[in-house]
Amino acid sequence: MMEKESSLAVKAYETIRQQIFDFDLFPGQIVSDYLLSKELNMSRTPIRQALMRLENEGLLEEQSGKKNYSISTITTEDIQDLFDFREGIETTAFMLAWRRGITPDQLKALQDITNNMKSTNEAGQAKEHFFYDQQFHNELVALSNNKRLVKAHDEILLQLTRMRFLSFLENSLQSKACVKHQAILDAIRDQDYEKGRQAVIDHVRSSKEDYINLFGNGLSSNSLCLLRYFTRTPKEEPEEGTSNGTEGGTGP
């Protein structure tokens, strides 16, 4: 019985989380375990477990004095804090990866991912581009071989997913990401540690400013409709052999 409840809790968690990422549940919206239990056709116990997990991950906020939750809002302060945290993680990971030594094969794998970013961007495949963008950062952090850093990075990207979908509203950000990634790879290829470290910092800080500017005063109803369209558009699976044996990370 406990095993069944645990399985249902995981299913509920994955379903509700995807609804948040797809903007079916929008920032600030109240969610009820009662209504969700009806919608997902399961008891309220696994629903509550899923909601508690999502709260711990920063995607939900408990309503003061109530049993309900609301979808976490996206503020400029959130973007600032999360990207500052991400900068610390990725620069530390880069330092550790450099100390271990980035092999030619590892560099080639990162270059292949970046090439896939460029080709999907040129083809106007925004969701596929997002997949490879996530993959690049996951691979770069994984080269540190530090499990705690990898876990922290996974958690931070999870919270950043909705914010990073804002890039769908501004196509130039996708081209910019390709350029920033290539700068990191060029520094590694030139065996210039300081140039590479600065390239990582520049990329994260530039992204932070872009998202703050793009977010502005919040998401309009038109922006939400566009984001729902992008997130619901089926993502083509990368062709076999193009993903370098890695996963796409925590994003949708």
Residue pairs with C-beta under 8 A, 6 or more apart in sequence:
5 45
5 46
5 49
6 46
8 42
8 43
8 46
9 45
9 46
9 49
9 50
9 53
10 50
11 40
11 42
11 46
12 36
12 40
12 42
12 46
12 47
12 49
12 50
13 49
13 50
13 53
13 54
15 40
16 25
16 31
16 36
16 50
16 51
16 54
17 54
17 59
18 252
19 25
20 54
20 59
20 71
20 162
21 161
21 162
21 165
21 231
21 251
21 252
22 228
22 231
22 232
22 252
23 162
23 165
23 224
23 227
23 228
23 231
24 228
25 31
25 71
26 71
26 219
26 224
27 71
27 72
27 73
27 74
27 162
27 219
28 70
28 71
28 73
29 70
29 71
30 63
30 68
30 69
30 70
31 51
31 60
31 68
31 69
31 70
31 71
32 68
33 44
33 47
33 48
33 51
33 67
33 68
34 44
36 47
36 51
37 43
37 44
37 47
40 47
51 60
51 69
54 60
54 69
55 61
55 62
55 69
57 155
57 158
57 159
58 72
58 159
59 71
59 72
59 158
59 159
60 69
60 70
60 71
60 72
61 69
61 70
61 71
61 72
61 73
62 69
63 69
63 70
72 78
74 162
74 163
74 215
74 218
74 219
76 212
76 215
78 163
79 163
79 208
79 211
79 212
79 215
80 208
80 212
82 156
82 159
82 160
82 163
83 160
83 204
83 205
83 207
83 208
83 211
84 208
85 156
86 153
86 156
86 157
86 160
86 204
87 200
87 201
87 204
87 205
87 208
89 141
89 149
89 152
89 153
89 156
90 137
90 140
90 141
90 153
90 200
90 204
91 197
91 200
91 201
91 204
92 144
92 149
93 140
93 141
93 143
93 144
93 146
93 149
93 153
94 140
94 144
94 196
94 197
94 200
95 197
96 143
96 144
96 145
96 146
96 149
97 140
97 143
97 144
97 145
98 193
98 196
100 143
100 144
100 145
102 143
102 188
106 143
107 185
107 188
107 189
109 139
109 244
109 246
110 136
110 139
110 140
110 181
110 185
110 188
111 185
112 242
112 244
113 132
113 135
113 136
113 139
113 243
113 244
113 246
114 132
114 136
114 178
114 181
114 182
114 185
116 128
116 132
116 238
116 242
117 129
117 132
117 133
117 136
117 174
117 177
117 178
117 181
118 178
120 128
120 129
120 132
121 129
121 174
121 175
121 178
125 236
126 168
126 171
126 174
126 230
127 230
127 231
127 233
127 235
127 252
128 235
128 236
128 238
129 174
129 177
130 164
130 165
130 167
130 168
130 251
130 252
131 235
131 238
131 248
131 251
132 238
132 248
133 164
133 174
133 177
133 181
134 157
134 248
134 249
134 250
134 251
135 243
135 246
135 247
135 248
135 249
136 181
137 153
137 157
137 249
138 153
138 154
138 157
138 246
138 247
138 248
138 249
139 244
139 246
140 184
140 200
141 149
141 150
141 153
142 150
142 246
144 150
154 249
154 250
157 249
157 250
157 251
158 250
161 250
161 251
161 252
163 211
163 215
164 211
164 251
165 227
165 230
165 231
165 252
166 211
166 214
166 215
166 227
167 173
167 174
167 177
167 210
167 211
167 214
168 226
168 227
168 230
169 214
169 223
169 226
169 227
170 210
170 214
173 207
173 210
173 214
176 206
176 210
177 203
177 207
180 199
180 202
180 203
180 206
180 207
181 203
183 199
183 202
183 203
184 196
184 199
184 200
184 203
187 193
187 195
187 196
187 199
188 196
219 227
231 252
235 252
